[in-house]
Every structure is written in C-alpha cells, then in structure tokens.
Amino acid sequence: MIHRPLAPAVVAAVGLLAAAPAGWAHHSTAEFDYGKTIDVEGVVKEVQWTNPHSYLQILSKGPDGATIQWGVEIGAPAINVRLGWRKDSVKVGDKVTLTMAPARDGRNFGTLRVITFEDGHKLSGVAANIKLNAGQ
C-alpha cells in the first residue's frame, strides 16, 4: 500500500517516465549540410511513407555509369500533406530530380528541398525554406 504523502510523487514519476520516449525520439537535423545544395536525377526505387519521417530511395547513375542508391528524408507524413503531398504523390518508377541538402558525412543521403517530376511539376520538402547558410 502506498502512503498518501508518497502518492503524488509516484504519480509524477510515472508520468515523467511515460513522457520520456517522446523526448528521446526527437533528433537533430545537424547531420545535413544546409550550406550546400545538390541535385540528383534518378528513378524512384522505394517510397517509405512512415512516421516520424518518410523516405525515398532513388537509383541514379554515377559519373562512371554505375548505379548509386540515394536515401532522401522527406519529412513526416502530416507535414508532407500540409506541403501538398499525398501518400501516392511519388511512385516507384517515377523519373525525378531531387534538390537536397546533403549529409555532412558524405553518405548518399540528404534531406529534400524540392522534387521535380518528369512533367515539370514540383513538390517541396521540409528543407525547402531553410536558408543555404543555416547551420553554419
């Protein structure tokens, strides 16, 4: 049995423990170099419409003709919808050009600024409005 003076402390401790995973789940975007922008042309291999972030996997040709796979973070589905996306906005096989802020560590990974489709229409990513000198 819990004594009455301890009950509020126990309730508070349980509440803090329950809320802690939400704080751990949030992470920095410092892995991206917002001072740079790169363009990658390719074909959509995979669309991952997931929380907390959605991703695209893109196959492009490197300078030597070899196939390179790029991972692209496109933001949370709820944010993407506010930016005009639908779950089926990007499909496997779509030919696209990505403009993105690249990963600082040189991986074939970035965060989307803009995706341009073969017919010319565009969708913005969460990094579209981050200034080029941000994070420097």
N, C-alpha and C positions, 0 to 999 in steps of 0.2 A: 504494500500500500504506500502511495506517495503522500508525504505530509503536505498539508496545504501550502506552507511557505515555499516549498520546492516546485510545486506545480507550475507556476508561471515560468520559472527558469527552464524546466523540462520542455514546456510547450515552445518557448523561444528557441531552444537548442534544436528541437526537431524541425521547426520552421526554417532555421538557417541551413540545416543540412539538406532540406528538401530544395531550397533555392540555389544551393551551391553549384549543381551541374550546369545551370543556365549561365553562370558566370564563367565557368571553365570552358563552355562551348564556344564563346566568342573569341575570335582571334584577330590578330593584327593583319593589315594588308601590306606590311613593310616588306614582304617578300617580292613585291612588284616595284619596278623602277619606273615611277610615274614621270621621270625626266626624259624618258625615251618612248618613242612610238615605233612599232614595227608593223609591216604588212605581210600577211601570209595568204597566198592563194592556194586553194585546195578543194577537196571533196569531203563532205561530212561522212565520217565513218560511224559515229555514235552520238546520240543525244541522251544526256542523263538529266532529266527534269526532276531534281531531288532537292530536299531541304538538308542543310541550311544553304547550300549553294548548288546551282546547276552547272553542268559542264558540257562542252562539246569536245569530241575527238575528231581531229582533222588530219587527212592524209595529203601531204604536199610533196612536190619534187624538190630535192636539194640541188645545188649547183652541179653536182656530178651525176644527176639523174636518179639517184637513189631516193626511195620513198622515206619521208620523215613524218612521224606522227607528232602532232601538237595537241596538248591539252589546253583548254581555254575555259577559265572560270567566267560564267555569265551572270552570276548573282542568284539570289533566292527567287523561286517562282513568283511569290507575291510581288516582289519588286519588279520582276520582268513583266508581269501583267500590267503594272502601273506604267511601264515604259512602252506598252503597246504590243507586247508579245502574247502569243497563245502557246499552249503546250505543243501544238503541231506547226509552229512558225518555221522551224528548221527541221528538215527531214534528212534521213540517211540518203546519200547520193546527191544532195544539193551541191552545186558548184558555188563557192563563196570566196570572198576576200575578207579577211579579218584585219582590222586595225586594232592593235592591243598594246598595253604596257607589258613589257616582257618581265619574266622572272629575273631577279638580280643575280641568281647563281648560274645563269647560262643554260638552264634546262629548256627544253622545247615546251614552254608553258608560259601563259600570260593571262591577264585579265582583260576582258573585252571592252573596247571603246565603241567600235561600230562594226557591224557585219553588213556586207554588201552582197546582194544576191545577183545571179547572172542577169536577171531582167532589170537590174539597176536599183531596185528598192532596198531600203536600209532599215536596220533596227539598231537602236542604241543599247549599249551595255552599261553596267553600273559605273564604269570608269570613264564614260563619255565626257563628263563635265569636270573631271579632275584635271586641273591645270598641269601643263607639262613640267613646271618646276616644283610641283608639290612633292613633299617628302625628301627634298634635297638637303 
